[in-house]
C-alpha cells in the first residue's frame, strides 16, 4: 500500500520584478493544476495578487503573505502539509 500525498504547500513567485517571476508564475500555476488533477490539496503562499497562481480555483487555499522563512513557518505549523514545493517559485522561493 502506498502513502498518498494529500496536502502540499507551494511557494509562489512573489513580487513581480522586471525579468523575474513571470515564467515562474506560469510554471507554478501549471504545477498547481497538475496537483489538483491528482487529488492533492494545494496551499499557495504568494504575496502577489496579480499572478495566475493566485487566481480563483487554481490553488485550494491561498495565503497572501511574503515568501520568507518566518511567514512560511507559520503556515507550515497551521496547515501541516506532507510536502513543500519550491522550485516553481523561482529565486524568491529558493532563497526562502
C-alpha positions as CSV (number, residue, x, y, z in Angstrom):
1,X,0.0,0.0,0.0
2,X,1.4,3.4,-1.0
3,X,1.1,6.5,1.2
4,X,-0.7,9.1,-0.9
5,X,0.3,12.7,-0.5
6,X,-2.8,14.6,0.4
7,X,-1.6,18.2,1.1
8,X,1.3,20.3,-0.1
9,X,2.5,23.9,0.2
10,X,3.7,25.6,-3.0
11,X,5.9,28.7,-2.5
12,X,4.8,31.3,-5.1
13,X,6.7,33.6,-7.3
14,X,6.5,36.6,-5.0
15,X,6.5,40.2,-6.1
16,X,6.9,40.9,-9.8
17,X,10.2,42.4,-10.9
18,X,11.5,43.1,-14.4
19,X,12.9,39.9,-15.8
20,X,11.8,37.8,-12.8
21,X,8.7,35.9,-11.8
22,X,6.6,35.7,-15.0
23,X,7.9,32.3,-16.1
24,X,7.7,31.0,-12.5
25,X,4.1,32.2,-12.2
26,X,3.2,30.2,-15.3
27,X,5.1,27.0,-14.2
28,X,3.7,27.3,-10.7
29,X,0.2,27.6,-11.9
30,X,0.7,24.6,-14.1
31,X,2.1,22.6,-11.1
32,X,-1.0,23.6,-9.0
33,X,-3.3,22.4,-11.8
34,X,-1.5,19.1,-12.1
35,X,-1.6,18.5,-8.3
36,X,-5.3,19.3,-8.3
37,X,-5.8,16.7,-11.1
38,X,-4.1,14.2,-8.9
39,X,-6.4,15.0,-5.9
40,X,-3.7,16.7,-3.9
41,X,-4.9,19.7,-1.7
42,X,-2.7,22.7,-2.5
43,X,-1.8,25.6,-0.3
44,X,-0.1,28.5,-2.0
45,X,1.9,31.2,-0.3
46,X,2.3,34.2,-2.6
47,X,2.1,37.9,-1.8
48,X,1.3,38.9,-5.4
49,X,-2.4,39.3,-6.1
50,X,-1.6,39.9,-9.8
51,X,-0.5,36.4,-10.7
52,X,-2.2,33.5,-12.4
53,X,-1.3,31.4,-9.3
54,X,-3.5,33.4,-7.0
55,X,-6.5,33.3,-9.4
56,X,-9.7,31.7,-8.1
57,X,-9.8,27.9,-8.3
58,X,-6.0,27.4,-9.1
59,X,-4.9,26.6,-5.5
60,X,-7.2,25.2,-2.9
61,X,-6.1,27.8,-0.3
62,X,-4.0,30.9,-0.8
63,X,-2.0,32.9,1.8
64,X,-1.2,36.4,0.6
65,X,2.0,36.5,2.7
66,X,5.6,37.3,2.0
67,X,7.7,34.2,1.0
68,X,10.0,34.5,3.9
69,X,11.1,31.8,6.4
70,X,9.1,33.5,9.2
71,X,5.8,33.5,7.4
72,X,6.3,30.2,5.7
73,X,7.0,28.5,9.0
74,X,3.7,29.9,10.4
75,X,1.8,28.4,7.5
76,X,3.6,25.1,7.9
77,X,2.6,24.9,11.5
78,X,-1.0,25.8,10.7
79,X,-1.5,23.6,7.6
80,X,0.7,20.6,8.5
81,X,1.5,19.7,4.8
82,X,3.2,16.5,3.7
83,X,5.4,18.3,1.3
84,X,6.7,21.7,0.2
85,X,7.3,22.6,-3.5
86,X,9.6,25.5,-4.1
87,X,11.3,25.1,-7.5
88,X,8.2,26.6,-9.1
89,X,8.6,29.9,-7.2
90,X,11.9,31.0,-8.7
91,X,14.6,32.7,-6.8
92,X,12.2,34.0,-4.1
93,X,11.2,30.5,-3.0
94,X,14.7,29.2,-3.4
95,X,16.1,31.9,-1.1
96,X,13.4,31.2,1.5
